[in-house]
Amino acid sequence: MQNTTRYIFLLLTIFVYGSCRDSTTKTESDTQSEPVETQAEPFLPPRLEISISKRQLFVIEGSDTTRRYAISVGTDEYPTPQGEYEIHQIDWNPDWTPPDSDWSEDESYKKPGEEGNPMGRARIIYDMPYTIHGTKALESLGKAESHGSVRMANEEVIELGRFLMERSGTGRSEEWFERVLNDSTTMESVTLEQPIQLTNVE
């Protein structure tokens, strides 16, 4: 009787062990994930549109306008040019060389941060001498008062410049921007890794 009991116990032990092993093996197999191929969405940089008549600059991402800024554009005598352009460079704390034009005959070169430098804290270049640049003359925004370039409030051209650098794959650290913005007398020129499209329309 004792041998029979021991034999039955042994059989039960083997059966239970086998069942647990099968269950464990199946569970481990079931939890192994199959690799899933995913296709990354293509990176679409923003584009800019300047409405000369509305005196506004729009940032467009996909089909959405995500930002808009009040600007000053050129006068009838010195108009802001219309057309398709590419923004390829941003100058921080830019210097200023007077363009070859009758209105600037009596002007002289100005260093970064020098009194009389009209470029503000950043200059977004698309077709020199035509640029998008900062200004302290906030009363000119919303009007046609420039010599062809586009003026923006300094804090807004800084915001736009940082955004364009980031979205073009040309990002810089917070420490870099802090250093550049704390020293208005030293120019830093940044070539964008990927140009940003700009359209100037009437």
Secondary structure, DSSP 4 states (H G I P E B T S, - for coil): -HHHHHHHHHHHHHHHHHHHHHHHHHHHHHHPPPP---PPPPP---EEEEETTTTEEEEEETTEEEEEEE-BEE-SSSPPPPEEEEEEEEEES--B---SSGGGTT---B-TT-TT-TTTTEEEEEETTEEEEEES-GGGTTSEEESSSEEEEHHHHHHHHHHHHHHTT----HHHHHHHHT-TTS-EEEEEEEEEEEEEE-
